[in-house]
Amino acid sequence: MRLLVAEDDPKLCDVLARGLERAGYVLDIARRGDEAFALLQHNNYACCIVDWRMPGMDGVELISAARRRGMRTPMLMLTARDTPADRIAGLDAGGDDYLVKPFDFGELLARIRALLRRPLRAPDALTVGSLVVEPALHQARCGGDELGVTPIEYSLLELLARRASTVVPRRELIRHAWPDAIDGVGSNTVEVHVARLRAKIARCDVVIVSVRRAGYRLDRR
């Protein structure tokens, strides 16, 4: 299983990496909160271990942003902040568990296992005007009718819907739709798929806008 560790302390990162890899997990490590948020948007993780204090975006901001985007990845906060108010803030932001430093590594592993046993609620549908994107089914609908998008088209549309009314850079769309071939996908390929997607959503009250030298934006008409 693949985990994300968001922690800016190099020594603690090394301890976590050695222990979690010995326990059989595959890890991605982010030293900044904004880096962790980017990774969460592009990869599927079984669980994310989040430090409270990080540059770029702190742990509470990271979890809140992830939940606003509909991400259901289990989040375990790992922090020295141990007051009831701190625990309440972390859990209310969308955290699933809270472990105070210093901690016993066996307890950390047990808490991760407990989170992994919890059934994940199906991700909420994304609605932009009459367009409905359903992450649980990998489908898109307009006025109740399925649009019949391909897997690549779905990936592009899902990310645009998650960021509705904001510009999504081409590079980010490529990472999302072609994660195993990032360097081999050019702007022309993206344009072709976006053109096909525009044709399929033409009957919805939304439009994909090209933003010169930047990317694309999904807007209401």
Secondary structure, DSSP 8 states (H G I E B T S, - for coil): -EEEEE---HHHHHHHHHHHHHTT-EEEEESSHHHHHHHHHHS--SEEEEESS-SSS-HHHHHHHHHHTT----EEEEES--SHHHHHHHHHTT-SEEEESS--HHHHHHHHHHHHHS-------EEETTEEEETTTTEEEETTEE----HHHHHHHHHHHHTTTS-EEHHHHHHHH-TT-GGG--HHHHHHHHHHHHHHTTTSSEEEEEETTTEEEEEE-
